[in-house]
């Protein structure tokens, strides 16, 4: 399905795919932040969150499977791309976790635009998000829901971002 706009970023060519997602649960650790803070290395919280996720082996703690696919779930949006949000670094689980220090988030069911990239992390995910922001800044027929969006890290060099859109 052609989705209006194709953009070139330095390493990727964005051609999102519209898909329907069933709801599911991701459990892990979280932090509250905003994009303006993440652009400054002195105020960025996400690198420390992901470092803690890997150092404390959260995937193994939550799912007892260190090879579980990793998710970064964006939720509790204050407003839009400029407002605060919560990011949960975790793994897919069958139930809400009751592990101290961990939290669970429900991925809202619905329509999502799937964007993908590959390359060295974190550069590949940074470039992907830059492309996504540009995609939505143009006259796109899709409107973001700002309920839950999520990243999936398929392996050390493949990432995907699912952006919830109004049906």
Buried (B, 14 or more C-beta within 10 A) or exposed (E): EEBEBEBEBEBBEBBBEEEEBEEBBBBBBBBEBBBEBBEEEEEEBBEEBBEBBEEEEBBEBBBEEEEBBBBBBBBBBEEEBEEBBBBBBBBBBEEEBEEEEBBBBBBBBBBBBBBBBBBEBEEBBBBBBBBBEBBBEEEBEBEBBBBBBBBBBEEEEBBBBBBBBEE
